[in-house]
Every structure is written in structure tokens, then in C-alpha cells.
Amino acid sequence: MSIADPTVAPSPKRPFWGDDPWPFVVLAAVALLPLVAIKPTTWLVLTVAGLAMGMMIFIMASGLTLVFGLMGVINFGHGAFISLGAFLGATVLLRMGAWTGVDSIAMNLLAVVPAMVFAVAVTGALGWAFERAIIRPVYDNHLKQILVTIGGIIVAEQMIHVVWGPDQIALPRPTAFKGALGYGEIVFEKYRLLACVLGLAVFVGLHYMLNRTKLGLLIRAGVENGPMVEALGYRIRLLFVLVFVAGSALAGLGGVMWGLYQELITAGMGMEVMVLVFIVIIVGGLGSVGGCFMGAILVGLVANYTGYLAPKIALASNIGLMVAILMWRPQGLFPVIRQ
């Protein structure tokens, strides 16, 4: 016998982004206001470049925002997996010069895809070990989390020096992804277009997993009310491990993408990128993948617009964006409501 009250209509399914239009107003304002000072063709090129940068940052940040949202872990060691991913991917790519040096998208992808898979697999496995050995003993103690994860990234950087040497390594892009496509003044770099496609694919995959699968339902429920999920008989600790492994793997994938974007990798690149990663998850709302996606787009657009209009303040532009957002919404654009 059903216990549902037939007189009560079921609540409508809320959209993924919620019902608040203001974050989209902010995005539209950030994207369109530069048109006052930039001609449309240049604006279009800068916008695509900003989206590409934002997609790469989103790949690196999405795992961290879930780790914080579900586990409450402040993981400064996330940057170590970004650096490791870049070096692991480079290890494969630099040994496949015969494949990357050919002007063929198919041949280049046959080199890039295994490099990404290798980086994802190894960083995911290292993430599992990191969670068990470093994170698990310091659950519910944020001060110790900060200390041990900062120590973790220092150790990881030194291990990179031991394995790959102390020097920076050039990581040229495959030949088919060099150069640009376009017409007249509208020119898009091929690699930036690839980054946009890959970043959007990761977002769609996470969106589907979080909203259309039982695992995603448990993760979202764990973010909002972990004790209740545990009381219903689900192993929240296992969810912790799965999310941490996925977050580490995404960091590794992002590291490969960022390394090819910069065409140069160093042991400290992960820590450098972490500044942007933390800005993204703070702006978007801790624990919100949708907010992380929006924050990454905003960060990428602001960095490229200000880099063109006022290069001297470009480095501080995203700090200014974060301050402005937090003064308006201290919990970020899409805060996760906790019970």
C-alpha cells in the first residue's frame, strides 16, 4: 500500500542551476561589457580563449570542489596531482614523437589519448593512497589538513625532481593542434578549441553522473547531509574514497591539458595553478560542480579581457573578481545548502 498522499502534488524537479538568474546576469555582464572597449572580432577571439582557459581550470577544480563539499577536506595537495599528471602525460608524449610530429589529427590523438589515460590512471591510484595515508587520519581537523596536505605537495615536488630531474621540460603540442583556424581577423587556436570541447565533455559527464545515477544522488546527498546518508545504511567513507580518487584523476587530466597549453612543465606548476583553482571554487560555491563551472568561465574570461585591455592589472583581476563576488554573495554564486 502506498503511503503517499494523493492530494499532494509532487514537487517539481529543480533545474540543475537552481532558480536564481543573478549568476547568469553577472556572467552576461562580464562577457558583454568589454565590447564597449574591444572591437567585436577581437572580443570573439578573446572570449573563445577565455572559455578554453576556463574549461582547463574547471577540469582541475571540479574534483577539489566535490572533495571539499563531501568530505570537508581542505586539500592543498591537490596541486601535486596536477603537476604529476603533467609529468606523467609528458612521459608518454615525449616517447611518441613519431606520432605527435605528424600533421594528422588521428595520429596525434592516438598519442594524446593514451597519455591522458595514463595520467588519469596513475594520479587516481596515487589519490587513493594519499587519502588512506595522509587524509584519513585528519578528518574533521582543518588545521591538520592544511599542514599535512601542504607537506604532501612539497614532498611530491621533490619526488618529481628525483624522478624527472630539477629542470623544466618542454612539452610541445602535437602538430595537428598547433596553429589556428579562422577567417580574416577571427582566428581561433586549434588547441583552445580542443580544450573547450574536452572541458564541456567533462562537465556534461559530471552533470549526468550527479543527476542521473544513484551514485550521483548519494554524493549530492552526502554533500548536503552526510550523517543522514550514513544513517540510511550507505557507506559514506567509501564515497569519500571514490570522490577523492576521481578528484585526483581529474587533476591529472587537467595537468596534461595545462602542460600542453603552456608547452612547458615544472614541478611547481600545480601550486601555481592552485591559486586559480581556489578562486574558482570559492567564487562558484564550495561543493557545487555547477558553480565551479560558472566560476571557471568567469575566471577565464576576466583573465583574457583584462590581459588585453590592461596587462598590468591582469594578475590581480581574478582576485578582484573573487572579492567582488564574495562581498555580494559570501557563499559564492551557487552555494550548497547544508542541513
C-alpha positions as CSV (number, residue, x, y, z in Angstrom):
1,M,0.0,0.0,0.0
2,S,1.4,3.4,-0.9
3,I,1.9,5.9,1.9
4,A,1.9,8.9,-0.5
5,D,-0.9,11.4,0.0
6,P,-2.7,11.6,-3.4
7,T,-3.9,15.1,-2.6
8,V,-0.4,16.4,-2.5
9,A,1.1,17.2,-5.9
10,P,4.7,16.1,-6.3
11,S,7.3,18.9,-6.1
12,P,8.6,19.9,-9.5
13,K,12.2,18.9,-10.3
14,R,14.5,21.8,-9.7
15,P,16.8,22.7,-12.6
16,F,20.5,21.9,-12.1
17,W,21.4,25.6,-11.8
18,G,18.5,26.4,-9.5
19,D,16.0,29.2,-9.9
20,D,18.3,32.2,-9.4
21,P,19.0,34.2,-12.5
22,W,21.5,36.6,-11.0
23,P,24.7,34.5,-11.6
24,F,23.8,34.4,-15.3
25,V,23.3,38.2,-15.2
26,V,26.9,38.5,-13.8
27,L,28.2,36.2,-16.5
28,A,26.5,38.2,-19.2
29,A,27.8,41.5,-17.8
30,V,31.4,40.2,-17.6
31,A,31.2,38.8,-21.2
32,L,29.4,41.8,-22.8
33,L,30.8,44.9,-21.1
34,P,34.2,44.6,-22.7
35,L,32.5,45.1,-26.1
36,V,32.5,48.8,-25.2
37,A,36.3,48.9,-25.5
38,I,37.1,46.0,-27.8
39,K,36.0,45.6,-31.4
40,P,33.7,42.6,-31.9
41,T,36.2,40.4,-33.9
42,T,38.8,40.8,-31.2
43,W,36.2,40.2,-28.5
44,L,35.1,37.0,-30.1
45,V,38.7,35.7,-30.2
46,L,39.3,36.7,-26.6
47,T,36.1,35.1,-25.5
48,V,36.9,31.7,-27.0
49,A,40.4,31.9,-25.5
50,G,38.8,32.7,-22.1
51,L,36.4,29.8,-22.4
52,A,39.3,27.4,-23.2
53,M,41.3,28.6,-20.2
54,G,38.2,28.3,-18.1
55,M,37.5,24.7,-19.2
56,M,41.0,23.6,-18.3
57,I,40.7,25.2,-14.9
58,F,37.3,23.6,-14.4
59,I,38.8,20.2,-15.1
60,M,41.3,20.7,-12.4
61,A,39.0,22.4,-9.9
62,S,35.9,20.1,-10.3
63,G,37.3,17.3,-8.3
64,L,38.5,19.6,-5.5
65,T,35.1,21.2,-5.0
66,L,33.5,17.8,-4.6
67,V,36.2,16.7,-2.2
68,F,35.6,19.7,-0.1
69,G,31.8,19.6,-0.4
70,L,31.5,15.9,0.5
71,M,34.5,15.4,2.8
72,G,35.1,18.8,4.2
73,V,38.8,18.4,3.4
74,I,40.9,21.4,2.6
75,N,43.3,19.7,0.2
76,F,46.2,21.9,-0.7
77,G,47.9,18.8,-2.0
78,H,45.5,18.8,-5.0
79,G,48.2,20.8,-6.9
80,A,50.6,17.8,-6.6
81,F,48.3,15.7,-8.7
82,I,48.2,18.5,-11.3
83,S,52.0,18.5,-11.6
84,L,52.2,14.7,-11.5
85,G,49.6,14.5,-14.3
86,A,51.6,16.8,-16.5
87,F,54.8,14.9,-16.0
88,L,53.1,11.5,-16.5
89,G,51.5,12.7,-19.7
90,A,54.8,14.2,-20.9
91,T,56.5,10.9,-20.2
92,V,54.2,9.2,-22.8
93,L,54.0,12.1,-25.3
94,L,57.8,12.7,-25.5
95,R,58.3,9.0,-26.3
96,M,55.8,9.1,-29.1
97,G,57.4,11.9,-31.2
98,A,56.8,9.9,-34.4
99,W,53.0,10.1,-33.7
100,T,52.9,13.7,-32.4
101,G,55.2,15.1,-35.1
102,V,52.8,14.1,-37.9
103,D,50.2,16.6,-39.2
104,S,47.4,14.1,-38.7
105,I,44.6,14.5,-36.1
106,A,44.1,10.8,-35.9
107,M,47.8,10.0,-35.3
108,N,48.1,12.8,-32.8
109,L,45.0,11.6,-30.8
110,L,46.5,8.1,-30.7
111,A,49.4,9.7,-28.8
112,V,47.4,12.2,-26.7
113,V,44.6,9.9,-25.5
114,P,47.0,7.2,-24.1
115,A,49.0,10.0,-22.4
116,M,45.8,11.3,-20.7
117,V,44.6,7.8,-19.8
118,F,48.0,7.0,-18.2
119,A,48.0,10.3,-16.2
120,V,44.4,9.7,-15.1
121,A,45.0,6.1,-14.0
122,V,48.2,6.8,-12.1
123,T,47.0,10.0,-10.4
124,G,43.8,8.2,-9.4
125,A,45.8,5.4,-7.8
126,L,48.0,7.9,-6.0
127,G,44.9,9.7,-4.9
128,W,43.7,6.5,-3.3
129,A,47.0,6.1,-1.4
130,F,47.1,9.8,-0.5
131,E,43.6,9.6,1.0
132,R,44.4,6.5,3.1
133,A,47.8,7.5,4.3
134,I,47.5,11.3,4.6
135,I,43.9,12.5,4.6
136,R,42.1,9.8,6.6
137,P,43.9,10.4,9.9
138,V,43.0,14.1,9.9
139,Y,39.3,14.1,9.0
140,D,37.4,16.8,10.9
141,N,40.6,18.8,11.7
142,H,41.1,21.5,9.2
143,L,44.3,22.9,10.7
144,K,46.0,19.5,10.4
145,Q,44.6,19.0,6.9
146,I,46.2,22.2,5.8
147,L,49.5,21.3,7.3
148,V,49.7,17.7,6.0
149,T,48.5,18.5,2.5
150,I,50.9,21.4,2.2
151,G,53.6,18.9,3.3
152,G,52.3,16.4,0.8
153,I,52.7,18.8,-2.1
154,I,56.2,19.7,-1.0
155,V,57.2,16.0,-0.9
156,A,55.5,15.4,-4.3
157,E,57.5,18.3,-5.9
158,Q,60.7,16.8,-4.5
159,M,59.8,13.4,-5.8
160,I,59.2,14.9,-9.2
161,H,62.8,16.3,-9.1
162,V,64.1,12.9,-8.2
163,V,62.3,11.1,-11.0
164,W,62.3,13.6,-13.8
165,G,65.1,16.0,-12.7
166,P,65.0,19.5,-11.5
167,D,64.8,21.3,-14.9
168,Q,61.7,22.4,-16.6
169,I,60.6,20.2,-19.5
170,A,59.4,21.5,-22.9
171,L,56.1,19.8,-23.9
172,P,55.3,20.8,-27.5
173,R,51.8,20.4,-28.7
174,P,51.1,17.7,-31.4
175,T,51.5,19.1,-34.9
176,A,47.8,18.9,-35.8
177,F,46.9,21.0,-32.7
178,K,49.3,23.8,-33.5
179,G,48.3,26.9,-35.4
180,A,44.8,28.3,-35.8
181,L,41.6,28.2,-37.7
182,G,39.6,31.2,-38.8
183,Y,38.7,33.8,-41.4
184,G,40.1,37.3,-41.6
185,E,40.6,38.8,-38.1
186,I,38.6,36.0,-36.4
187,V,41.2,33.4,-35.6
188,F,40.9,30.5,-33.0
189,E,43.8,28.4,-31.9
190,K,43.1,24.7,-32.6
191,Y,44.3,23.7,-29.1
192,R,41.9,26.1,-27.4
193,L,39.0,24.7,-29.4
194,L,40.0,21.2,-28.2
195,A,40.2,22.4,-24.6
196,C,36.7,23.8,-24.9
197,V,35.3,20.5,-26.2
198,L,37.1,18.4,-23.6
199,G,36.1,20.7,-20.7
200,L,32.5,20.7,-21.8
201,A,32.5,16.9,-22.1
202,V,33.8,16.6,-18.6
203,F,31.1,18.9,-17.3
204,V,28.4,17.1,-19.1
205,G,29.7,13.8,-17.8
206,L,29.8,15.0,-14.2
207,H,26.4,16.6,-14.6
208,Y,24.9,13.3,-15.8
209,M,26.6,11.3,-13.1
210,L,25.5,13.6,-10.3
211,N,21.9,14.0,-11.5
212,R,21.0,10.8,-13.3
213,T,22.7,8.0,-11.4
214,K,22.3,6.5,-7.9
215,L,26.0,7.2,-7.1
216,G,25.5,10.9,-8.0
217,L,22.4,11.0,-5.8
218,L,24.4,9.7,-2.9
219,I,27.2,12.1,-3.5
220,R,24.9,15.1,-3.6
221,A,23.1,13.9,-0.6
222,G,26.4,13.4,1.2
223,V,27.4,16.9,0.3
224,E,24.2,18.3,1.8
225,N,23.8,16.0,4.8
226,G,26.4,13.3,5.2
227,P,25.2,12.0,8.6
228,M,21.7,11.3,7.2
229,V,23.2,9.3,4.3
230,E,25.2,7.3,6.7
231,A,22.1,6.7,8.9
232,L,20.3,5.2,5.9
233,G,22.9,2.5,5.7
234,Y,25.2,3.8,3.0
235,R,29.0,3.7,3.4
236,I,29.9,7.4,3.3
237,R,33.6,6.5,3.8
238,L,33.6,4.6,0.5
239,L,32.0,7.6,-1.2
240,F,34.8,9.7,0.3
241,V,37.4,7.4,-1.3
242,L,35.7,7.3,-4.7
243,V,35.3,11.0,-4.8
244,F,38.9,11.6,-3.8
245,V,40.2,9.2,-6.4
246,A,38.0,10.9,-9.1
247,G,39.2,14.3,-8.0
248,S,42.8,13.3,-8.2
249,A,42.3,11.7,-11.6
250,L,40.6,14.9,-12.9
251,A,43.6,16.9,-11.5
252,G,45.9,14.6,-13.5
253,L,43.9,15.1,-16.7
254,G,43.9,18.9,-16.1
255,G,47.6,18.8,-15.6
256,V,48.2,17.2,-19.0
257,M,45.9,19.8,-20.6
258,W,47.6,22.7,-18.8
259,G,51.0,21.4,-19.7
260,L,50.2,21.3,-23.4
261,Y,48.6,24.7,-23.1
262,Q,51.8,26.2,-21.6
263,E,54.1,23.9,-23.6
264,L,56.3,23.8,-20.6
265,I,56.0,21.9,-17.3
266,T,57.7,22.4,-14.0
267,A,57.4,20.6,-10.6
268,G,55.8,23.7,-9.1
269,M,53.2,24.3,-11.8
270,G,50.5,22.6,-9.7
271,M,50.9,25.0,-6.8
272,E,50.9,28.0,-9.2
273,V,47.6,26.9,-10.7
274,M,46.1,26.2,-7.3
275,V,45.6,30.0,-6.8
276,L,43.2,30.0,-9.8
277,V,41.6,26.7,-8.7
278,F,40.8,28.1,-5.2
279,I,39.4,31.3,-6.7
280,V,37.1,29.2,-8.9
281,I,35.7,27.0,-6.2
282,I,35.2,30.0,-3.8
283,V,33.5,32.1,-6.5
284,G,31.3,29.2,-7.6
285,G,30.3,28.0,-4.2
286,L,32.1,25.3,-2.2
287,G,30.8,21.8,-3.1
288,S,28.9,23.0,-6.3
289,V,30.1,21.5,-9.6
290,G,27.7,23.8,-11.5
291,G,29.1,26.8,-9.5
292,C,32.7,25.6,-10.2
293,F,31.8,25.5,-14.0
294,M,30.4,29.0,-13.8
295,G,33.3,30.3,-11.7
296,A,35.9,28.8,-14.1
297,I,34.3,30.5,-17.1
298,L,34.2,33.9,-15.2
299,V,37.9,33.5,-14.3
300,G,38.9,32.6,-17.8
301,L,37.0,35.5,-19.4
302,V,38.2,38.1,-16.9
303,A,41.8,37.0,-17.2
304,N,41.7,37.3,-21.0
305,Y,39.8,40.6,-21.2
306,T,42.0,42.3,-18.6
307,G,45.1,40.8,-20.2
308,Y,44.2,42.6,-23.4
309,L,42.8,45.8,-22.0
310,A,45.1,46.4,-19.0
311,P,48.0,43.9,-18.9
312,K,49.5,45.5,-15.7
313,I,46.4,44.5,-13.6
314,A,45.8,41.2,-15.3
315,L,47.4,39.2,-12.5
316,A,45.2,40.8,-9.9
317,S,42.0,40.8,-11.9
318,N,40.7,37.5,-10.7
319,I,41.5,38.4,-7.1
320,G,39.3,41.5,-7.7
321,L,36.6,39.3,-9.2
322,M,36.6,37.0,-6.1
323,V,36.4,39.9,-3.7
324,A,33.5,41.5,-5.6
325,I,31.6,38.2,-5.7
326,L,32.2,37.5,-2.0
327,M,31.1,41.0,-1.0
328,W,27.9,40.4,-2.8
329,R,27.4,36.7,-2.0
330,P,29.7,35.4,0.8
331,Q,28.8,31.8,0.0
332,G,29.5,32.0,-3.7
333,L,27.3,32.0,-6.8
334,F,25.7,28.6,-6.3
335,P,26.1,27.8,-2.6
336,V,25.3,24.2,-1.4
337,I,22.7,24.3,1.3
338,R,23.7,22.1,4.2
339,Q,21.3,20.8,6.8
